[in-house]
Every structure is written in C-alpha cells, then in structure tokens.
C-alpha cells in the first residue's frame, strides 16, 4: 500500500493531523471537502507519484532525470498544472513525500530525492485520471482539436478516443438500460434506448459526464484483467531490458518532436504487461440523480475488484456517495456473517446470499480495511481521516453535517413562523 504526506502545497497546509501525516492510498480512497480545499490536488499528486514510480521501475526515465533541479516543479507537475502550488520561502515550505512499493520519493527545500525501497513486490499500473471537465468531450471529434487544455485532460481525451474505437458491439450503461454505440464511419458515439437513438453530444449533461467515465474505465479494467489471465506475472527482466532499449531508441531519435516521442512511448508501453489499474475519478456523481450515482458507484467498485492490485481514488461532493460506500462495506460484513454461520444450511446460505446480492452485487462489496475516506477542511487547509463505526464510515462527516444544517435552518424558519 502506497502512502503520501503533504505539507504547505497549494490549499493544503499542515496536511493530515494523524498517522504521522501519512495519507494511505488503499483499495478505495475517497477525498471529500468544500471547493478549493485540495481534493483534486491530492488526487493529482497520487497520479503524479504513481506515474514517477512506474517510470522509474520500467526505466522510462532515470532517477537523476527526475532529481534534476526544478524539473519536478516545472515539468512533471505542469502535467496537472500544479507547478505554481509550491511554497519555497519562509518557514512554511512545501514538503511532499511518497512511499511506494518500489521507491521512496521526497521533495523538500526545492529538491526531489529518490531512493529504492527494500520491497520487491510491485504491480505495474495503468494509471487513468478522469477529470471533472469531461463533459465537453462529447463535442470533441479528435484530440487534435484540444490546444489550450492541460496535458492530463488531453491524455484522457486520447484514452476516450481509443476506447470508443475499440467498441465492437453496444455497451450497456448502468442507467435506464441505455446503450453506447460507436458509428465508425462517421466517428460518432451514439446513445440508444428501446425507441430512440441520438448523438452523445445531443444527450443530457448526465450522460455527457457519465459516458466518458464509464466507457474508458470499463475498457481499461477489462484489458488489464485479460492480460493478467493470459500472463499473470509482472514484467520479466528480459521484458524490462527490451523496454528500456526501446525507450532509449525513442529518446535518441532527433527526428522526433517531444510530442511525437511521448506518443511513441505510449505505443511502446502498450506492448508490455500492466498488472493493475489505478482509476482516479473526479466527482463521479457529476450531473447524476442519486439513484444513478449508486448504480455508477457499483460499477466503479466492480471494475476495481477485477484485480487484486487495482485502486479506485474518488473526489466527491456527494453525501450519497459516502452513504453508498457504507452500504458496500456493510454488505461485505453481512456476507462474512452468512459465510461463517455454522448454524444454517448451505441451502439457506444460498438464499441469504441471493437476498444480499439483490441489495448490492457481490462484485461491488468492499472490506472495511480497504476503504479510507479523507475530509479536507477549508479552515486552515487540514486533512483528517473519517472515523469508522464497526468498520462502517461514520455518519459524522462534513457532507452529512451539511444536510443536518439544512434541516436546522428549516426548523428555525418554522420557529419564526410560529412566533408570528
């Protein structure tokens, strides 16, 4: 399990108040808080450091390349447009530390230092960052149309472009039995129902937000699963050597531009085995009705459970997402109680399992120790780990308190009305 520690970076000041400041990146990691408190900042740092570690393991770049003065700030973090988040003067200086399975990476006093860890187990990840700005993608025909957006958003558009072109048959969305279909001749994504078909660009904002998220996640998660079934081992020493040779040839080719080199590296990477999927999603609830949020979350959890090394990182403003995660945890508790109860027959257990899976599918359950929910405060830039009650996320979280606040305001209005 990887860990991240952040101090004085962007909106984040002292960082996590417990656990030595370490944010544990678990199987499911959730970030919640008001706008501008640092949810996306943490998600983007997880994406960045996971990518640095992968690049070092595979030999895409050397340790010295990353440690070169100002490269981390001006080149690496510019991918997510975080290059101006540093505090490099005074007592409150930026410090970021990442402890991964293969490397320990530490930024302090303007310098990045990297050390190998003693851990030998490493799962090579496919990293996907799904931005909140994904709605407009339905109106973009090709990635070439994007010029002024961040590199991370442009990369997601490329992933969406590849995912839609890989569709050989209709893909059913978890909402209203709606189909995603790709018209290869006209390069158009269509949505279809029982009596209709329309372009994604003409659909509701909810579908325009959901389709890019769902399609890319669905395709990549299953690609990783099929690769693991065919070749369950990580990259061999011979594969790493071949990959490093390929990387060297690309970087030494003076006929290629930097953009062409990045594309060539992406193509080369696709030929080598990735064994896990790190899926980082901003606001999965975006433009979705609460019932639809639940259905989409179930699919995200199911995709995350396809492989042992997969990780799902969510940033959210939705109280429903937090409550539904509690249901997924409680469902796993009930499943374990059914399994361990020696007083009931196997036939009874089968019936109980069916009742449970009618509430939440088996593939969407979460063990309590696999979930961490972090709350970010807009008062001082602090972070805290949400407490649990018997393994379930506590009801005493910021989002639930906001709902309670609304009820309190209504009660005050009623009191005022009664006094008239």
N, C-alpha and C positions, 0 to 999 in steps of 0.2 A: 504494500500500500504506500503510495507516494504522499508526501506532506509538503505544505507550503507555509511560509512565515513572511508576513508583510508588515513593514512599519514606514510611515511617512511617505506614502506613494499615492499621488492623486488625492481622492477624498478620504483615503484611509490614513489614520494617524497611528495610534498605538496598536492597532490590529486586534487579534483575538486575546481576550482577557484571561483565558485559562489554557491548560495543556501546554504551557511554555510558549504560547503564541502560535502553536502549530495548527494549521487547518488540515485535517486528514481528508484525503481525496478517496472516498470509499466507493463501493459499487454504485451507489446512488448518492450524489451530493447536491444539496439544494441551497440556493442563496436567495434570501428574501430581505426586503427593506424598501425604504422610500426611494424616489428618484434621486440620483446623484449621490447615493451612499457608497457605491463601489461594487455593486453586484457584477456588472459587466467587466469591471476592472479585474476582479478576482478570476472570473471565467476566462478572460483573455490571457491572464498570466498562467493559468493552468494549461491552456492551449499552447502558449509560447514555450514554457519549460518542458512540457511533454515532448514538443517538437525538437527542442535542443537536444534532449536526451536521446531521442530516436536518431537524430542526425549524427550524434557522436558514436552511438553503437554501430550504426551502419557505415560510418566513415564518409558521410556526405561532406562534412566539414571537420577540421581538426580542432583540438582543444585550444591551440594558440590562435586560431582564426576567431573564435568566439571571445577570447580574452583580450584581443587587441583593443587598445584604448578607444572608447566612445562607440565601438561597433555595436555593443549590446543596446545602448541607448538610441543611437541614430539610425541603425539599420535593422536590427532584429525587432525591436519594439515598434518601429514605424509600420510594420505589417498590420498591426491592430490600432495604429495611431495612438500609441501610448508614450511616444518619445518625449512629450512635454510634461509628463506627470512627475518628474523627479524633483526632489528637494536635495540639493547638493551643498548647501551652505548653512552655517549655523549649527546649533545643537541637534535640531530635529532633521537628521539626514536620512535619506532613503536607504532602507535595508530590505533586501528580498532574499530569501533562502529557500531552496528547493531540495528536498531529499527524495530521490527516486530510487528505483530498483538497481540502476546501473551507475548513476552519477549523483554526486553532491555538488550543487551549484549555488554560489553565494555572491551576492552583489552588495558591496559596502564601500563608502568613500570614493565612489565613482569608478570602481574597478570590479570586474567579474572574475571570480576564481572557481575553477572546476577541479574536482577530484573524483577518481573512480571509487565506488563503494566495494565492499567485500562480497556483496550479494551477487550470485552468479545467475539467478533466475531472472529472465527478462522476457516480457511478452511484447513483440514488435507491434505497435499500434497503427491503425488507420485513424487519423485524427480529423474530426469534422467539427467545424464551428458554424452553427446556424444562427445568423444574426436576426435581430428584431426587424431590420429593414427589408425582410424577404418579400414583403407584399408586392413590391413593384416588379419582381422578377417575371411575373406573368405577362408583363408588357415589353419584355426584352427578348428579341429574337435570337441574338447571339452575344457571347461575352465580349466581342469586339466593340459593341455599342457602348460599353462602360469605359469612361475615361477618368472621371473625377472622383470615383468612389475609392474606398480603401482596398488594399490588396486582398484582405481577408474576405470581403464581400465579393470581389471579382472571382476569387477561388471558389466560393460557394456557387456562384452562377455557372462556373465551369463544371462543377460536380452535378448540378441540376441538369445541365445540357447533356452530359454523358448519361445520366440516369434515365432521362426521358427517351433517349435514343436506344437504350438497352431494352425498353419495353417491347416485348414480342406479342403480348396479349393484354387485355384490360386488367387493371389492378383495382381491387375494390377498396374504397375508403371505409373507415370505421363509422362514418356518419351517413345515415339515410341510404345505405347500400349504393352509394354513388360510385361510378366507375371513372378511373383515369384512363384515357386512351390517347395514344400518340399517332398523329397523322404525319407520317414520314414524308409524304410527297410535298406537303405544304409547311412542314416543320411547325406544327401547331399541337399544343396539348388541349384536348377536349375533355369535358366532363359529361357523363351520360347517366341518365336515370331510366325509369321504365318507359316514359313517354317523351323524353327530350334529349337533346344534345346541344351543348353550347361551348364556346371557347372559354378556356380558363380566364382569359383577360376580360370576359364579359360576366363572369360569375361574381358571387358575393365576396366581400372582403374576407370573411371567414375562410372560404375555400382558397382564396388567393394567398392567404397566410399558411393554411394547412398543407396544401398540395406540395410545395417545395420541401417543407419539413418532412412530410410523410414519405414522399417518393424517394428522396435521397437516402433517408435513414433505412427504409425498407430494403433498398437495393444493396447498400454497402454492408449492412448487417448480415445479409444472406450471402454475399460474396465472401465475407470473412468466414462464415460458418462452413460454406462448401470447401473453401481452401483448407480449413482445419480438418475436415472429414477426409479429404484426399491426402493431405500431408500434415499430420498433427504436430510435427516437430517445428521448432523455430528455425531461423536461417542457420545453415551449417557453416563451418569455417570456410569451405570451398565457395559457398554462395556469397559470403561476405567478401572474400577475396575478389570474386568476379564483379561484384557490385562496386567495390572500391576502384577497381580498374576502369569500369565504365564511367564512374564519376570523374576520375582523373582525365579521361579522354575528352569528356564534355567540357570541363573547365579549361583545358589546354587548347581547345579549338577556337582560334582567334577569329574565325569566320562567323561565329555565332554572337548575336547580341545577348545582353544579360537576360532579357525576356525569353529569348529562344533557348538559352541554357536552362532556365527554370522549367520550361515546357519539356525539354529533353530529359531532365532529371525526373520529372513526374512520370513520363513514359517508362523510363528505366525502372523506377520504383515499383510500378505496377506489375513488373515481371517477377518480383520477389515476394516471398511469403510474408503476409501480415497475419498475426495470430489473435489480435484483439481489436476492438472498436471503441474509441473514446468519442462519445457523442455529446457535444456541448451545445445546449439549446437555450437561446434567449426567449423568454416568455412563450412557452408552448401554448398558453391559454389565449394568445392574441386573437381578438375578434371572435371568440368562440363562446357559445352558450354553455352554462355549467355542465349539463349532461354530455355535451360534446367534449368538453375538457376531460371528463372522466374516461370517455372512450379512447381519446387520443393518448392519454397518460397510460392506459392499459397497454396500448400497442408499443409505446416507447419502452415500457418496462419489459414487455415480452421480447422485443429486439435486444434489449440489454442482457436478458437472461440466456440468449442463444449461445454465448461463450463465457467461460469462466473469467477470462481477463477483461471482459467488456466493462466500461464505466459510462454512467449517464450523469452529466452535470447540468442542472437546470437553474436558471434565474427566473423568479416569478413574483408577480404582484397579487396572485390569486389565492384567496383563502380556501377555495375549493381544491386546488392542487394539494395544499398541505393536508386538508382533511381526507382527501382520497388516498394520499400516501399512508395515512394512518389505517385506512381500510386494508390496503395491501399488506401492511405489517400484521394487522390483527388477523387477516385471512391466513397468513403463514402460521401464526400461533395456533389457530383453530385446527389447521391441517396437522400440525405436530401432535396436538392432543388426541385427534382421531387416530393417528398412526400408533401412538403409544398406549392407547387404552386397550388393555387385555381383557376387559370385561365384555366387550362387544364382538360379535362375529364378523367374519370377513364380508359377508353379505350386507350386514348393517353398515360396515365401514364404507362399502361401495356406494350405498345410498346417501350416506352423510357427505362423502366426497362430492357427489353429484350436486347436492344442495349447496355446498360451499362454492363449487365452480360455476353455479348459476348466478352467484353473487359477484364473484370475481374469478376470472380464468386462472387455472393453475400456473400458466406460464407468466403471469403478471405478479405473482407473490414476491414479497421481499422479506428477508430475515432482518430482524431489528438491528443487528450489529452491522448490517450492510448499508444502513441509511444514516446520513448526517445532515441536519438542517442548520444552517448558519444564518443568524439575524444580524443585519447591519444597521447601525444606528446613525441618524442624521444629526445627532448631538455629540460631537466630538470625534466622529469617524471611527467608532469602535465596532468590534465584531464579537458576538457571543454564540456559543453552541446551544441550540434549543434543547432543553431538558426533556427527558422521556419519563413516561409513567408505565411501568411494566412493559417496557420495550416500545411503547407507542409514543409518537411525538406529543408533547404537552399541548393542551388547549390554550395555555397561557403564552400565545405568540402574538407578534405585532399585528398580524392580519386579523386574527380573531378579536383582538382588543379594538381594532378599528370598527368591526361590526358591532361590538358592545357599545362603543362610543356613539354610534348612530342611534342605537336604542335609548341610550341615556338622554341624548338631545331630544328625542321624541317624547320621552317621559316628562322632561322639563316643559316642553310645549303644552302637554296635557295639563300639567300643574298650573301653568299660567292661564290656560283657558278656563280651568275650574275656578280660578280666582276672580274671573270677570263677572 
